[in-house]
């Protein structure tokens, strides 16, 4: 049985980040969190519940969490669909420190928990005398089972199989079968015996999977048809979810970029427009060009005082460019990161910009540009002229267009 152990923390004197181990019929492959989430070809995948949560990485990966979650979530669903058992192990009292919404937004296990219609609740203290409801996991839970949190069913539309609970009948482990694969949540603490921990859990999974396979040996003819239709519907849903996730990421990352445009806007332009923003030799000013090279024009950031920024940009345009090769007659854009001022202030700003030959650009214009060119679907590259056209349209119309 091929088992991937992915993303568990390592420390001095513990297992290395990359390791292959044979334990009888088991083949364990240990891989670090820094490796790309790819779970194809494994019979079982073992993950820490708080995979990608920033508390494990001092927030260093916070800017990439959304992208990682989408990729890893797709990898988990693909592995389960292929027949793998994907297990999330929670080792700590995570429910004490995070709200359910934060768990779902910031950790891979939290996303799975929410998808199963479960929420995490804190136990008064650690529980290591768990009642085992799935015999396959009896040896593992007797040796390594300990929980400081329990699981509460909220609005689950899935058929859930309890795996273990506290003496007060609070659910601490659960499985959701999907065809020949399964998603599982189990408590556990290696207690400085990591290799034994993963081997014992993998042996329990082998028995668990075998039991599921025996139960699924006989299928009714209509059942096969319904299972096929369900899988096709799930595939369509996955495609919709992936596309929606890209729209959400486009919008959310633009909000992050407008809060700190001097640092984040070039990254957004490169990701969603395939267009390069480069410093133009003056603070808060860039030149924009296509991915193939060749400067097309200038883009300046308005900050919180767009009228002052427009005046400074107009004066700057009347002087020789500070950067060699900067086009003298190219289009000049002023990016209003906080949007167009309302009322007469906006009308005045638009009139002054037209007089100075400067085009105005709002964050919503960038989203419109993505939508008009369908860049949420593909990784195409946008011609700089399209950016200029949307800026000209913004500058010509009344506020709100």
Order of alpha helices (4+ residues) and beta strands (2+ residues): beta-beta-beta-beta-alpha-beta-alpha-alpha-alpha-beta-beta-alpha-beta-beta-beta-beta-alpha-alpha-alpha-beta-beta-beta-alpha-beta-alpha-beta-alpha-alpha
